[in-house]
Amino acid sequence: MTWTNARMLLRMGGVATGHGWDQTLKKVEETGVEVEYGKLEDCLVEHLLCGEKFTKLYPVDPSQRSALQAKIVEAELSEAPAAKAYPYLVPDDVLSDGTGDLNVVRVESNEDGVGILFSSLLWVKTREEISFEDFGQPEDMRGRYEEVIGLARRPVQMYHVVWLPHHRDFLEVRVDSPRGIVEADIHALHSRLKDEVNSWGVASLEGSVNLFPAVRPFYDDATEGTVTQMTFQTTTGAIKDEKMPRRRRDADQRTEAYHVAGKEAVDAIAIYRITVEWGFREDDLTFIPSVTLAASGPSGGNSKDPLISGALIKNCVRASDYEFAIERLGKKAKLEH
């Protein structure tokens, strides 16, 4: 979980935050405030269901809904340490000894739907700066290099969700998407979860819904959120990747002067990657859910639309943030169910 989201959860739970984890803990200790751990835990569970997920949508026949719900509710919980620690992370020493198995840790339900939470371990590669003082002759290292970077592998516990909404005829497979995870690992986890659902013998999940039809409508609708990043090809063959700094909350890439002028200089642009975010202000807190849709290129074989098999849905602190984002995505993709 990012500190940005953690800070929001703490404030929702009534905990005043400082600058970072350490300052926040110090503040709690110094003030002696009584923390409502039950409320905080409810907020955490809600975030586990929807925070930082790469979601794929699979059509479900309404006649299969009851049987799917029964399979979800009757799921057998694992005996793995992750199930016993839920909704918290397992200790680092236990985590490093874990495997890549998918473990059922809990069945959760709310007014939006019902789902199974799975925990798994993934080793993520990170880049870390190495101090010159770590070397035998640090001055020699300073003379040869501006900086030294090392590649480290660290275990990350992830929570994935197989979710059946009450009011949409799609089964959602939500895979955790923490910083550092590569796209191939995300799709591999999706395949494993899809196979798990298919093993129930109720529904046969095949290809997920292609979400590419939502890309252009998001761009064309100037009233729909704020576009912070997009990639497109021009009629002259150029590939452009444009991104707005997050510090400029009022800026929209669709109306940015350079983009508008460049678009007028060509016949058309073919957008195949876009990030849209929305902002809500409630109880002195600002919630900024976002959706990223990304294809590998502007066109597929035989002039077919590119394939976007899933959406990266980020910054959803609450279930209501996620529900808003997925509903907006469904409308733009013209999903009928």
VOBA-1610 file (N, C-alpha, C; in pm, whole numbers, padded with zeros to 5 digits, always signed):
BEGIN
Met+00084-00119+00000Met+00000+00000+00000Met+00088+00124+00000Thr+00055+00221-00084Thr+00130+00345-00086Thr+00099+00427+00039Trp+00193+00514+00077Trp+00169+00600+00192Trp+00052+00693+00165Thr+00035+00737+00040Thr-00077+00825+00005Thr-00210+00761+00042Asn-00227+00633+00006Asn-00351+00563+00038Asn-00359+00532+00187Ala-00245+00495+00247Ala-00245+00463+00389Ala-00285+00585+00472Arg-00236+00701+00433Arg-00271+00824+00504Arg-00420+00850+00498Met-00479+00824+00381Met-00623+00843+00366Met-00700+00747+00455Leu-00656+00621+00460Leu-00724+00522+00544Leu-00716+00560+00692Leu-00599+00605+00733Leu-00583+00645+00873Leu-00674+00763+00907Arg-00681+00860+00819Arg-00764+00976+00845Arg-00912+00939+00843Met-00951+00845+00755Met-01088+00796+00755Met-01120+00725+00886Gly-01018+00662+00944Gly-01036+00592+01070Gly-01021+00681+01191Gly-01008+00811+01168Gly-01001+00905+01278Gly-00863+00927+01335Val-00757+00886+01263Val-00620+00903+01312Val-00556+01021+01241Ala-00511+01120+01316Ala-00440+01235+01257Ala-00302+01190+01214Thr-00262+01224+01091Thr-00136+01176+01036Thr-00029+01284+01036Gly+00096+01239+01035Gly+00210+01329+01021Gly+00274+01309+00886His+00400+01348+00872His+00471+01331+00746His+00536+01193+00744Gly+00464+01095+00689Gly+00516+00959+00681Gly+00477+00874+00801Trp+00512+00743+00790Trp+00475+00647+00893Trp+00535+00683+01030Asp+00665+00711+01030Asp+00733+00734+01158Asp+00674+00853+01232Gln+00652+00963+01161Gln+00598+01082+01226Gln+00454+01060+01272Thr+00380+00978+01196Thr+00242+00948+01235Thr+00239+00866+01363Leu+00323+00762+01372Leu+00329+00680+01493Leu+00372+00764+01614Lys+00468+00852+01591Lys+00513+00940+01699Lys+00401+01031+01746Lys+00323+01080+01650Lys+00212+01169+01683Lys+00106+01097+01765Val+00076+00972+01730Val-00023+00893+01803Val+00025+00868+01946Glu+00155+00834+01959Glu+00210+00806+02092Glu+00211+00930+02180Glu+00246+01044+02121Glu+00256+01167+02198Glu+00120+01222+02241Thr+00022+01209+02154Thr-00110+01263+02186Thr-00192+01169+02271Gly-00157+01040+02268Gly-00232+00942+02347Gly-00374+00922+02298Val-00399+00954+02171Val-00532+00940+02116Val-00574+00793+02115Glu-00700+00767+02142Glu-00752+00630+02141Glu-00791+00593+01999Val-00720+00496+01943Val-00743+00455+01804Val-00856+00353+01797Glu-00950+00376+01708Glu-01060+00281+01685Glu-01011+00174+01587Tyr-00950+00070+01640Tyr-00888-00031+01554Tyr-00992-00105+01470Gly-01112-00124+01525Gly-01216-00192+01448Gly-01253-00113+01324Lys-01265+00018+01338Lys-01298+00104+01224Lys-01184+00104+01123Leu-01062+00109+01173Leu-00946+00106+01083Leu-00938-00025+01007Glu-00969-00135+01075Glu-00964-00266+01009Glu-01070-00276+00901Asp-01188-00221+00925Asp-01292-00220+00822Asp-01245-00142+00700Cys-01178-00030+00724Cys-01124+00050+00612Cys-01018-00029+00536Leu-00934-00102+00609Leu-00829-00181+00546Leu-00887-00290+00457Val-00988-00362+00507Val-01051-00468+00429Val-01111-00412+00300Glu-01177-00298+00312Glu-01236-00235+00195Glu-01129-00201+00092His-01015-00155+00140His-00906-00122+00049His-00847-00246-00016Leu-00836-00355+00058Leu-00783-00479+00001Leu-00868-00528-00115Leu-00998-00500-00109Leu-01088-00544-00214Leu-01072-00464-00343Cys-01025-00341-00333Cys-01031-00255-00452Cys-00907-00171-00478Gly-00809-00169-00390Gly-00696-00079-00408Gly-00591-00132-00504Glu-00549-00051-00600Glu-00439-00082-00693Glu-00460-00218-00761Lys-00567-00230-00838Lys-00598-00357-00902Lys-00594-00346-01055Phe-00548-00454-01117Phe-00561-00469-01262Phe-00679-00563-01283Thr-00788-00510-01335Thr-00915-00582-01340Thr-00948-00628-01481Lys-00991-00753-01491Lys-01046-00805-01617Lys-01191-00845-01592Leu-01275-00820-01692Leu-01418-00847-01682Leu-01455-00965-01772Tyr-01527-01061-01714Tyr-01570-01179-01789Tyr-01722-01187-01787Pro-01786-01190-01904Pro-01933-01198-01908Pro-01983-01325-01838Val-02091-01312-01764Val-02151-01424-01692Val-02299-01433-01730Asp-02343-01552-01763Asp-02484-01575-01791Asp-02562-01556-01660Pro-02665-01472-01659Pro-02743-01449-01536Pro-02794-01578-01473Ser-02817-01680-01555Ser-02867-01806-01501Ser-02761-01878-01416Gln-02635-01838-01430Gln-02527-01901-01353Gln-02493-01825-01225Arg-02560-01712-01204Arg-02525-01626-01092Arg-02537-01697-00957Ser-02648-01763-00932Ser-02670-01828-00802Ser-02565-01936-00775Ala-02533-02013-00878Ala-02434-02119-00860Ala-02295-02061-00834Leu-02262-01952-00902Leu-02133-01887-00879Leu-02126-01829-00738Gln-02233-01765-00695Gln-02237-01710-00559Gln-02218-01820-00456Ala-02280-01935-00481Ala-02268-02047-00387Ala-02124-02096-00380Lys-02058-02106-00493Lys-01918-02149-00495Lys-01829-02052-00420Ile-01857-01924-00434Ile-01777-01822-00366Ile-01798-01830-00215Val-01924-01835-00175Val-01955-01837-00032Val-01902-01963+00036Glu-01901-02075-00038Glu-01859-02202+00021Glu-01709-02229+00008Ala-01633-02131-00041Ala-01490-02151-00061Ala-01421-02191+00069Glu-01335-02290+00061Glu-01264-02339+00178Glu-01140-02254+00204Leu-01128-02204+00325Leu-01015-02119+00358Leu-00888-02202+00373Ser-00777-02142+00335Ser-00647-02206+00345Ser-00598-02210+00490Glu-00505-02299+00517Glu-00440-02305+00647Glu-00307-02230+00645Ala-00279-02163+00536Ala-00151-02092+00520Ala-00143-01974+00618Pro-00022-01930+00650Pro-00005-01816+00742Pro-00080-01691+00698Ala-00093-01673+00566Ala-00162-01553+00516Ala-00308-01551+00559Ala-00372-01668+00565Ala-00512-01674+00607Ala-00526-01640+00754Lys-00430-01683+00834Lys-00437-01656+00978Lys-00406-01509+01008Ala-00323-01446+00923Ala-00284-01307+00946Ala-00385-01207+00890Tyr-00470-01250+00798Tyr-00564-01160+00730Tyr-00644-01077+00829Pro-00666-00947+00805Pro-00633-00871+00683Pro-00495-00806+00685Tyr-00408-00852+00776Tyr-00275-00793+00786Tyr-00176-00878+00708Leu-00058-00823+00685Leu+00047-00895+00613Leu+00117-00990+00709Val+00169-01098+00654Val+00245-01191+00736Val+00381-01129+00766Pro+00446-01168+00876Pro+00578-01114+00909Pro+00679-01141+00798Asp+00780-01056+00788Asp+00878-01068+00680Asp+00949-01203+00681Asp+00983-01255+00800Asp+01055-01382+00805Asp+00969-01497+00755Val+00839-01489+00778Val+00747-01591+00727Val+00724-01572+00578Leu+00715-01447+00537Leu+00690-01416+00397Leu+00802-01467+00308Ser+00925-01450+00349Ser+01039-01491+00267Ser+01045-01642+00248Asp+00979-01717+00335Asp+00975-01863+00323Asp+00852-01911+00246Gly+00768-01817+00201Gly+00644-01854+00133Gly+00666-01902-00008Thr+00558-01949-00066Thr+00561-01998-00205Thr+00469-01910-00289Gly+00465-01940-00416Gly+00379-01863-00506Gly+00238-01917-00515Asp+00198-02004-00421Asp+00064-02061-00425Asp-00042-01953-00401Leu-00159-01974-00460Leu-00274-01889-00433Leu-00350-01948-00314Asn-00359-01873-00207Asn-00426-01920-00087Asn-00554-01842-00062Val-00665-01913-00043Val-00791-01848-00010Val-00784-01802+00135Val-00794-01671+00155Val-00779-01618+00291Val-00910-01570+00352Arg-01009-01536+00267Arg-01136-01488+00322Arg-01240-01476+00212Val-01365-01490+00250Val-01478-01456+00164Val-01538-01328+00220Glu-01551-01226+00136Glu-01605-01097+00180Glu-01728-01063+00097Ser-01823-00996+00159Ser-01942-00950+00088Ser-01980-00812+00139Asn-02042-00736+00053Asn-02095-00605+00092Asn-02213-00572+00001Glu-02258-00449+00004Glu-02375-00412-00076Glu-02348-00417-00225Asp-02221-00423-00265Asp-02187-00424-00407Asp-02175-00564-00465Gly-02137-00663-00382Gly-02119-00797-00435Gly-02057-00890-00333Val-02005-01003-00382Val-01944-01104-00297Val-01821-01157-00369Gly-01716-01189-00292Gly-01595-01234-00358Gly-01501-01310-00267Ile-01404-01374-00330Ile-01300-01449-00260Ile-01170-01369-00268Leu-01104-01356-00154Leu-00972-01295-00151Leu-00867-01404-00147Phe-00771-01392-00239Phe-00658-01483-00246Phe-00532-01406-00208Ser-00441-01474-00140Ser-00310-01415-00112Ser-00205-01496-00186Ser-00105-01426-00237Ser+00007-01495-00301Ser+00134-01415-00278Leu+00246-01479-00299Leu+00376-01417-00283Leu+00438-01397-00422Leu+00497-01282-00442Leu+00568-01255-00566Leu+00700-01187-00532Trp+00806-01232-00596Trp+00936-01168-00578Trp+00948-01057-00681Val+00962-00935-00632Val+00968-00817-00718Val+01109-00762-00720Lys+01155-00730-00840Lys+01290-00675-00857Lys+01286-00523-00842Thr+01371-00468-00758Thr+01376-00323-00738Thr+01518-00273-00757Arg+01529-00145-00791Arg+01659-00079-00806Arg+01688+00004-00682Glu+01803-00015-00623Glu+01838+00055-00501Glu+01975+00119-00515Glu+01986+00243-00467Glu+02115+00312-00470Glu+02206+00255-00361Ile+02332+00232-00398Ile+02431+00179-00305Ile+02526+00292-00266Ser+02546+00310-00137Ser+02634+00416-00088Ser+02778+00386-00124Phe+02852+00487-00161Phe+02994+00470-00189Phe+03069+00421-00065Glu+03017+00453+00053Glu+03081+00411+00177Glu+03075+00261+00198Asp+02992+00192+00119Asp+02983+00047+00130Asp+03100-00023+00063Phe+03181+00052-00011Phe+03293-00006-00082Phe+03423+00018-00006Gly+03523-00066-00033Gly+03649-00057+00038Gly+03723+00074+00013Gln+03710+00128-00109Gln+03776+00253-00144Gln+03671+00350-00200Pro+03593+00412-00112Pro+03481+00496-00156Pro+03523+00612-00244Glu+03641+00673-00218Glu+03682+00787-00300Glu+03709+00745-00444Asp+03765+00626-00462Asp+03787+00575-00598Asp+03654+00555-00669Met+03554+00505-00596Met+03422+00484-00655Met+03359+00617-00694Arg+03374+00718-00610Arg+03319+00850-00643Arg+03386+00907-00768Gly+03512+00878-00785Gly+03583+00928-00902Gly+03542+00860-01031Arg+03492+00738-01020Arg+03456+00662-01140Arg+03307+00671-01173Tyr+03222+00687-01071Tyr+03078+00680-01093Tyr+03005+00796-01026Glu+02897+00839-01087Glu+02810+00937-01023Glu+02725+00870-00916Glu+02682+00749-00944Glu+02604+00671-00849Glu+02618+00524-00884Val+02592+00439-00786Val+02596+00295-00806Val+02459+00239-00770Ile+02402+00164-00862Ile+02268+00108-00844Ile+02276-00044-00838Gly+02208-00102-00742Gly+02201-00247-00732Gly+02060-00297-00754Leu+02047-00415-00809Leu+01917-00478-00829Leu+01891-00574-00713Ala+01779-00555-00648Ala+01743-00640-00534Ala+01609-00707-00559Arg+01593-00826-00506Arg+01466-00897-00515Arg+01406-00902-00376Arg+01281-00861-00365Arg+01215-00863-00235Arg+01079-00931-00248Pro+01040-01004-00145Pro+00910-01071-00150Pro+00798-00973-00118Val+00692-00979-00195Val+00576-00893-00175Val+00451-00979-00161Gln+00376-00957-00055Gln+00249-01027-00039Gln+00141-00951-00114Met+00063-01023-00192Met-00039-00961-00275Met-00175-01020-00243Tyr-00278-00937-00258Tyr-00416-00982-00239Tyr-00490-00966-00372His-00547-01076-00418His-00626-01077-00543His-00771-01110-00509Val-00861-01070-00597Val-01003-01086-00568Val-01076-01142-00690Val-01156-01245-00667Val-01256-01290-00766Val-01389-01239-00714Trp-01449-01146-00788Trp-01563-01071-00737Trp-01683-01082-00830Leu-01798-01114-00771Leu-01922-01120-00848Leu-02012-01006-00801Pro-02027-00901-00880Pro-02112-00788-00840Pro-02258-00829-00836His-02336-00763-00752His-02478-00792-00744His-02553-00735-00865His-02502-00626-00922His-02579-00553-01022His-02511-00545-01159Arg-02409-00628-01184Arg-02346-00635-01316Arg-02328-00780-01355Asp-02355-00814-01480Asp-02342-00952-01526Asp-02201-00978-01577Phe-02104-00943-01495Phe-01964-00969-01525Phe-01896-01020-01398Leu-01814-01121-01413Leu-01728-01164-01303Leu-01599-01084-01314Glu-01557-01023-01205Glu-01436-00941-01206Glu-01321-01018-01142Val-01210-01023-01211Val-01087-01078-01154Val-00993-00960-01134Arg-00965-00931-01008Arg-00884-00815-00971Arg-00750-00864-00916Val-00644-00837-00989Val-00510-00878-00947Val-00437-00759-00888Asp-00374-00779-00774Asp-00296-00673-00712Asp-00189-00622-00810Ser-00170-00491-00812Ser-00072-00433-00903Ser+00018-00334-00829Pro+00104-00385-00740Pro+00194-00295-00666Pro+00304-00242-00755Arg+00368-00136-00710Arg+00478-00078-00786Arg+00590-00182-00802Gly+00640-00196-00923Gly+00750-00288-00948Gly+00708-00417-01016Ile+00580-00449-01015Ile+00535-00572-01079Ile+00534-00554-01231Val+00575-00657-01303Val+00580-00649-01449Val+00449-00701-01507Glu+00419-00654-01626Glu+00290-00687-01689Glu+00272-00837-01708Ala+00380-00906-01744Ala+00370-01050-01767Ala+00325-01124-01641Asp+00372-01080-01525Asp+00332-01143-01399Asp+00184-01119-01370Ile+00135-01000-01403Ile-00007-00969-01383Ile-00093-01063-01467His-00060-01078-01594His-00141-01163-01680His-00130-01310-01640Ala-00013-01351-01591Ala+00002-01490-01545Ala-00087-01516-01424Leu-00094-01421-01332Leu-00182-01436-01216Leu-00328-01439-01258His-00364-01356-01356His-00501-01358-01407His-00535-01496-01464Ser-00443-01555-01537Ser-00469-01687-01596Ser-00491-01792-01488Arg-00413-01785-01381Arg-00429-01881-01272Arg-00563-01865-01203Leu-00604-01740-01182Leu-00734-01717-01117Leu-00849-01756-01208Lys-00835-01731-01337Lys-00939-01773-01431Lys-00951-01926-01432Asp-00837-01995-01430Asp-00841-02141-01425Asp-00908-02190-01297Glu-00885-02118-01187Glu-00948-02154-01061Glu-01099-02146-01072Val-01150-02039-01130Val-01295-02023-01148Val-01348-02131-01241Asn-01278-02158-01350Asn-01324-02261-01444Asn-01328-02399-01381Ser-01240-02422-01282Ser-01238-02553-01215Ser-01363-02577-01132Trp-01440-02471-01104Trp-01563-02488-01028Trp-01669-02563-01108Gly-01655-02562-01240Gly-01750-02633-01325Gly-01885-02564-01340Val-01891-02435-01311Val-02015-02359-01322Val-02019-02277-01450Ala-01919-02195-01469Ala-01909-02110-01587Ala-01775-02134-01654Ser-01769-02113-01784Ser-01645-02130-01858Ser-01596-01992-01901Leu-01501-01940-01826Leu-01446-01809-01860Leu-01348-01826-01975Glu-01368-01747-02078Glu-01276-01751-02192Glu-01202-01618-02198Gly-01215-01546-02309Gly-01147-01417-02317Gly-01222-01310-02239Ser-01146-01220-02178Ser-01209-01109-02106Ser-01260-01005-02206Val-01343-00914-02158Val-01401-00811-02242Val-01291-00718-02294Asn-01293-00689-02423Asn-01200-00594-02481Asn-01246-00452-02445Leu-01164-00381-02370Leu-01201-00248-02322Leu-01150-00135-02412Phe-01091-00171-02525Phe-01041-00065-02614Phe-01150+00033-02659Pro-01274-00013-02683Pro-01378+00084-02725Pro-01401+00199-02628Ala-01349+00189-02505Ala-01368+00299-02409Ala-01264+00409-02425Val-01155+00381-02495Val-01043+00475-02501Val-01084+00607-02566Arg-01134+00600-02689Arg-01169+00723-02760Arg-01282+00801-02692Pro-01387+00733-02644Pro-01492+00806-02573Pro-01441+00881-02450Phe-01346+00822-02377Phe-01288+00895-02264Phe-01219+01022-02313Tyr-01148+01012-02423Tyr-01076+01129-02476Tyr-01173+01234-02528Asp-01277+01191-02598Asp-01368+01284-02663Asp-01460+01356-02565Asp-01486+01297-02450Asp-01578+01357-02353Asp-01500+01447-02257Ala-01502+01576-02286Ala-01425+01672-02205Ala-01480+01686-02063Thr-01602+01637-02040Thr-01661+01646-01906Thr-01627+01525-01820Glu-01558+01427-01877Glu-01530+01301-01807Glu-01394+01305-01741Gly-01390+01342-01614Gly-01267+01339-01539Gly-01159+01428-01598Thr-01034+01392-01566Thr-00916+01462-01615Thr-00822+01360-01677Val-00780+01384-01800Val-00684+01297-01866Val-00544+01341-01826Thr-00470+01252-01759Thr-00336+01286-01713Thr-00226+01228-01801Gln-00260+01128-01884Gln-00159+01070-01973Gln-00228+01003-02091Met-00164+01011-02207Met-00214+00938-02322Met-00102+00916-02423Thr-00116+00808-02498Thr-00021+00775-02604Thr-00101+00756-02732Phe-00049+00812-02842Phe-00124+00804-02968Phe-00029+00809-03086Gln-00082+00766-03200Gln-00009+00775-03326Gln-00076+00879-03415Thr+00003+00958-03484Thr-00051+01060-03574Thr-00056+01006-03716Thr-00125+01078-03803Thr-00133+01036-03944Thr+00000+01049-04015Thr+00095+01117-03954Thr+00230+01125-04013Thr+00319+01011-03965Gly+00264+00923-03881Gly+00338+00806-03833Gly+00411+00825-03703Ala+00404+00944-03646Ala+00474+00970-03520Ala+00399+00909-03402Ile+00474+00864-03302Ile+00416+00814-03178Ile+00443+00918-03069Lys+00338+00963-03003Lys+00350+01065-02900Lys+00301+01011-02766Asp+00379+01038-02663Asp+00338+01003-02527Asp+00337+01132-02446Glu+00220+01172-02401Glu+00205+01299-02332Glu+00153+01275-02190Lys+00212+01348-02096Lys+00178+01326-01955Lys+00178+01459-01881Met+00077+01478-01797Met+00066+01599-01716Met+00118+01570-01575Pro+00195+01662-01517Pro+00240+01643-01378Pro+00120+01639-01284Arg+00124+01548-01186Arg+00013+01536-01092Arg-00004+01661-01007Arg+00104+01739-00992Arg+00093+01859-00908Arg+00001+01963-00971Arg-00028+01950-01099Arg-00118+02044-01165Arg-00257+01981-01173Arg-00329+01990-01063Arg-00459+01924-01050Arg-00559+01975-01152Asp-00546+02102-01192Asp-00646+02161-01281Asp-00613+02140-01428Ala-00502+02072-01457Ala-00458+02057-01596Ala-00512+01929-01657Asp-00555+01937-01781Asp-00609+01822-01854Asp-00531+01809-01984Gln-00477+01690-02009Gln-00396+01671-02129Gln-00476+01696-02256Arg-00607+01676-02251Arg-00690+01698-02370Arg-00691+01843-02413Thr-00680+01935-02316Thr-00690+02078-02348Thr-00557+02151-02332Glu-00450+02079-02304Glu-00319+02141-02290Glu-00277+02204-02423Ala-00223+02325-02418Ala-00199+02405-02538Ala-00113+02333-02642Tyr-00005+02270-02598Tyr+00085+02202-02692Tyr+00013+02088-02763His-00068+02013-02686His-00142+01901-02746His-00244+01951-02848Val-00320+02055-02812Val-00422+02108-02902Val-00359+02159-03031Ala-00247+02230-03019Ala-00180+02282-03139Ala-00127+02170-03225Gly-00070+02068-03163Gly-00017+01956-03239Gly-00125+01878-03310Lys-00239+01861-03245Lys-00350+01786-03307Lys-00403+01859-03430Glu-00404+01991-03423Glu-00454+02070-03537Glu-00360+02061-03657Ala-00235+02020-03636Ala-00138+02014-03744Ala-00143+01883-03822Val-00220+01785-03774Val-00232+01657-03843Val-00379+01628-03871Asp-00402+01528-03956Asp-00540+01495-03992Asp-00616+01428-03878Ala-00548+01341-03804Ala-00615+01268-03695Ala-00511+01205-03604Ile-00555+01163-03488Ile-00469+01089-03397Ile-00540+00961-03356Ala-00463+00854-03339Ala-00516+00724-03298Ala-00466+00695-03158Ile-00553+00713-03059Ile-00514+00696-02919Ile-00525+00549-02880Tyr-00422+00498-02813Tyr-00429+00360-02768Tyr-00387+00341-02623Arg-00357+00450-02556Arg-00332+00443-02412Arg-00384+00573-02349Ile-00456+00559-02237Ile-00511+00678-02174Ile-00529+00653-02024Thr-00503+00756-01944Thr-00529+00752-01801Thr-00624+00866-01767Val-00734+00830-01702Val-00834+00929-01660Val-00848+00921-01509Glu-00853+01037-01445Glu-00877+01037-01301Glu-00987+01136-01266Trp-01050+01109-01153Trp-01160+01193-01105Trp-01124+01239-00964Gly-01179+01350-00923Gly-01153+01401-00790Gly-01281+01425-00712Phe-01284+01378-00586Phe-01398+01399-00498Phe-01349+01454-00365Arg-01420+01550-00313Arg-01385+01609-00185Arg-01495+01577-00084Glu-01461+01501+00019Glu-01557+01464+00122Glu-01490+01468+00259Asp-01554+01534+00354Asp-01504+01539+00492Asp-01357+01581+00497Asp-01323+01684+00419Asp-01187+01738+00415Asp-01085+01639+00360Leu-01132+01536+00290Leu-01043+01440+00225Leu-01068+01443+00075Thr-00961+01427-00003Thr-00973+01426-00149Thr-00945+01286-00200Phe-01041+01229-00271Phe-01028+01095-00329Phe-01008+01109-00479Ile-00908+01038-00534Ile-00873+01055-00675Ile-00860+00918-00743Pro-00970+00845-00765Pro-00959+00718-00837Pro-00921+00742-00982Ser-00854+00644-01042Ser-00812+00659-01181Ser-00825+00527-01256Val-00836+00537-01388Val-00843+00421-01477Val-00739+00439-01586Thr-00658+00337-01608Thr-00563+00336-01719Thr-00597+00223-01814Leu-00611+00257-01941Leu-00634+00159-02047Leu-00515+00166-02142Ala-00454+00052-02170Ala-00332+00053-02251Ala-00329-00064-02348Ala-00320-00033-02476Ala-00300-00134-02579Ala-00153-00132-02621Ser-00108-00236-02691Ser+00032-00243-02732Ser+00062-00154-02853Gly-00043-00111-02921Gly-00024-00027-03039Gly-00156+00028-03088Pro-00153+00112-03191Pro-00275+00178-03237Pro-00370+00092-03318Ser-00323-00022-03368Ser-00413-00105-03448Ser-00370-00250-03439Gly-00466-00338-03457Gly-00437-00480-03456Gly-00425-00535-03597Gly-00410-00667-03606Gly-00399-00728-03737Gly-00528-00718-03817Asn-00517-00709-03948Asn-00633-00700-04038Asn-00724-00583-04001Ser-00663-00473-03956Ser-00735-00349-03925Ser-00833-00365-03808Lys-00818-00468-03728Lys-00905-00485-03612Lys-00862-00390-03501Asp-00957-00365-03409Asp-00924-00281-03295Asp-00815-00348-03212Pro-00729-00269-03149Pro-00633-00327-03055Pro-00706-00395-02940Leu-00634-00481-02870Leu-00693-00552-02757Leu-00646-00488-02626Ile-00741-00453-02542Ile-00712-00412-02405Ile-00791-00506-02316Ser-00722-00605-02260Ser-00790-00714-02188Ser-00831-00676-02046Gly-00773-00566-01994Gly-00806-00528-01857Gly-00774-00382-01832Ala-00816-00334-01719Ala-00795-00194-01681Ala-00720-00186-01550Leu-00623-00095-01543Leu-00554-00069-01419Leu-00633+00038-01343Ile-00690+00000-01231Ile-00775+00090-01152Ile-00700+00121-01022Lys-00660+00246-01007Lys-00572+00284-00896Lys-00634+00391-00807Asn-00569+00410-00692Asn-00605+00516-00597Asn-00747+00504-00544Cys-00799+00382-00541Cys-00933+00360-00486Cys-00917+00324-00338Val-00939+00420-00253Val-00925+00398-00109Val-01047+00325-00055Arg-01164+00357-00110Arg-01290+00298-00065Arg-01355+00219-00179Ala-01447+00131-00143Ala-01520+00057-00245Ala-01599+00150-00335Ser-01650+00259-00280Ser-01728+00353-00361Ser-01642+00418-00469Asp-01513+00438-00442Asp-01423+00492-00544Asp-01412+00394-00660Tyr-01391+00267-00626Tyr-01377+00164-00729Tyr-01506+00148-00808Glu-01619+00145-00739Glu-01746+00129-00807Glu-01771+00244-00904Phe-01735+00365-00864Phe-01751+00479-00954Phe-01666+00459-01079Ala-01540+00422-01061Ala-01449+00407-01175Ala-01495+00296-01269Ile-01538+00183-01214Ile-01577+00071-01299Ile-01708+00102-01372Glu-01796+00178-01310Glu-01920+00217-01376Glu-01892+00313-01491Arg-01801+00408-01470Arg-01764+00501-01577Arg-01700+00425-01693Leu-01617+00328-01660Leu-01553+00247-01762Leu-01657+00169-01842Gly-01755+00111-01772Gly-01859+00035-01840Gly-01941+00120-01935Lys-01972+00242-01894Lys-02049+00331-01981Lys-01972+00368-02106Lys-01842+00398-02089Lys-01762+00437-02205Lys-01735+00319-02298Ala-01727+00198-02242Ala-01705+00079-02324Ala-01835+00023-02381Lys-01948+00086-02339Lys-02082+00044-02385Lys-02109-00103-02353Leu-02078-00139-02230Leu-02106-00276-02186Leu-02255-00287-02159Glu-02318-00388-02210Glu-02462-00401-02202Glu-02510-00467-02075His-02420-00531-02003His-02466-00607-01885His-02444-00526-01759
//
